[in-house]
Amino acid sequence: MVSMNVVLFISFLLFSVGVAGVLIRRNALVILMCVELMLNAANLNLVAFARHSGTVGGQAFALLVMGLAAAEVAIGLALVVALYRKKDTIQVDQIDLLKG
Amino acid sequence: MSMSAGELSAILPLLIPALGACLLPLAALDKDQETVKWVRGAMFFMALFCLAGGFFYVTRLWATGAQPSYGALHMDRIGQYAGIFVMVAAALAVLQLWDHLHQEGWVKGETLSLLLFSVVGMILFASAGNLILLFLGLELLSVPLYALTATVRLRARAFEGGMKYFLTGAVAASCFLMGSVLLYGVTSSLDLAVIGRALGAPRPDPLALAGAALVLMGFLFKISAVPFHQWTPDVYEAAPHPISGFMSVATKGVAVLAFMRVLGAGVPAPGSLRIQSALAVVAMATLILGNLAALAQTNIKRMLAYSSISHAGYILLGLVAGTPAAYSGVLFYLLAYLAMNMGAFGILTALGLVGDRTTFDQVKGLGWKRPDLAIAVTLCMLSLAGIPPLAGFYGKYMIFKELILQGHVSMAVVGVLASLVSVYYYLRLPVALFLEKPSEKAEREAAERPAIKAPLAGAALLVCGVLVVAMGLFPGTVYKVFALRVVENAFHFVR
């Protein structure tokens, strides 16, 4: 039985890696992956909390989040691919038509 | 599994637009839809039909005073208000989309389908009674909007806007999720009412406060309040005009409603004080930055985007005041904002300004060609600026009055000063339309282009103009019938 604090710590670490990646990396795909890390950190927490409190709501929520994350990635990847076709780059600092 | 009539009536407002959204892509199966006018017409008719059906169903619920719920989905006054609000905004957007997409030469069934899905998500977001439905609503409203921003796939700008919206929105959604998870962890419950009570306890758990802060961030992102506003101008500029209008009105509106539900779920003094002071800081920053940045814009859409940021500030001021009267003031303000902002974005479609031709220079002197549209949009602009006999004035008046009664005089003063500044940039559009002369080059180009016909967008704009005046003439009636009833029936203030 892994203690609650260990799970919380790992989840916090995952979330921090995700946030740091979003802030530092400039590749749209990598940013997308970092967002997934953040979502999965939340999922890990959800399952741990559900087990800890003995309620099933959290586990249902975790399943739903997986589905939603997939839907989000589908839209995100479509946008990345389409943008790459137009601009030949997915570096977000080179995509700067809109300004002001 | 059977379902009682009450339960069915709680989810019908969601089912009707969802049904339309599921059927509309069938029209997109036709490969030659570009050439078949009746398919296009049928798609738009169907979208409008679903929205009208949902609208009439919700207004009937509203009139009978029934507040059904289905599990954690509460179609109470807040949910019904959201239904009416979103469906009117979406219907105005559909009317404008017909003309805008034809001007762009990019008429697709998916656009309408995505719009309807977003409508479903918005109503769900505002009527969710637990964290799961709240997050589901948030995603269902945002994901179609990412795609809608990039819907006119002819330009790289559209993709850039969609991409920026997607990346920032996904990060905000993950933070919102993490916040909800922490709240769940502390309270072991997904129910918003239980969580509200836990946050309102004299010494809330620090983990719960961290969770509340992350959830607050998600809401502020959707309301586009400073410092989570950077996406707004880029996304509004890139999206099709009617979609920008719809996003600015409906997303902000339902985010405020859902936020009110979370706040109004019984948060007494200590917890809410902390949230209140955070909200006060955000509201001040939003008002000042939104209004000052709007002054410097040369593009009408970017100006409107910063204006919508500043309006988020006024709405947040109402939440800071936090009394029942202030809440109903905010609800009135949202209705006024719906009419005036859909009108403001509507002029771009009605005048046929596609692509990047949305600068103030491009509309010079156009007011004399279409005086009816120009007068309607002038009314919307004056109302946005808060000039007295119009709808926007009464909304601001109600909020500022409550703010002063609660002792936040300095904030009210900043609010009034901000709306004085806003008069300058709102009047630039009427001035360009009526008083400035187009350059000779622009006139020559305009003569070469075919005449613009946008009957539906024009009609939508006129409706907005009439609504702005009507709400200004009869603010008391609108206030009593809509705003006050929500606050009386749906919130249980613990003070």
Interface residues (C-beta under 8 A of the other chain):
Chain A: F15 G18 V22 A28 I31 L32 V35 M38 L39 A41 A42 N45 L46 A48 F49 H52 S53 T55 G57 G58 A60 F61 L64 V65 L68 A71 E72 I75 G76 A78 L79 V80 A82 L83 K86 K87 V92 I95 D96 L97 L98 G100
Chain B: N130 L131 I132 F135 L136 E139 V143 Y146 A147 A150 R153 A156 R157 F159 E160 G161 G162 M163 K164 F166 L167 A170 V171 A173 S174 C175 L177 M178 V181 L182 Y184 G185 S188 S189 L190 P233 D234 E237 A238 Q297 T298 N299 R302
